[in-house]
Amino acid sequence: MSQAHRYVPMHLYDRPARPGAPPVPPTTLWTDDMEGILNWTGSGTGADWVVALDNAASHSPTHDLILRTRTTGPAPGDYVLATRSVAWSSQHVFHLETVLETPNPVLLTYLHVGLQANAGAEKWQGRLRYDHVAAKWHYETSAGGWTEIAAWAGLIAAATWYHLQLDVDMDTHKYVSAVFGASAIDLSAQGLLDVGAEVSSYVMATLRAEHGAGFVQGINHDDVTLIARTSP
């Protein structure tokens, strides 16, 4: 007994959807556990500031990156800055994370953690700042000022490691989010600071400590990672 086969006209036939392009995975541009060579460039007030690998304190396993302001003639406003750069990436949403601690936060005025990026025309910057005098965290605004992050109010403790993350979108020139400890905040409505025209092309992590009363100030960082991805 023959079976009749149903004919479906081609214009009524739903072709299976073609698979879309697989998502582009994030790219780890670098990660630094401070156990190898020094990968950071230092600068600061005076001549004997320190940006170096150190084993007096570490998150894991044995070394950290120490930033210390000058010891000769310390003065209010002294700062020390550590930077690490990498070539401009094909993915333009950047994620920076670090763990940090300070032996004596009472002596600290500000600590900053930030990202600068430039595709070869204009440099943009986003930063987080801890103000120990006011016991507040801030993010840098597109106008170059500072806006409080109310959810992060409170003093940081001495000799305690804190996890900090910052995400920025260099396509839209806006923040994405930030995390301190277990507290995450949405910053996607906030613009980055336009630092000005520059022909170089790079992504740079910036770590900074500053003191307002003329004491030597130290900040320790460890397990710092920079990741790039295609979307927030």
Secondary structure, 3 states (H helix, E strand, C coil): CCCCCCCCCHHHCCCCCCCCCCCCCCEEEEEECCCCCCCCEEEECCCCCEEEEECCCCCCCCCEEEEECCCCCCCCCCEEEEEEEEECCCCCEEEEEEEEECCCHHHCCEEEEEEEEEECCEEEEEEEEEECCCCEEEEECCCCCEEECHHHCCCCCCCCCEEEEEEEECCCCEEEEEEECCEEEECCCCECEEEEECCCEEEEEEEEEECCCCCCCEEEEEEEEEEEECCC
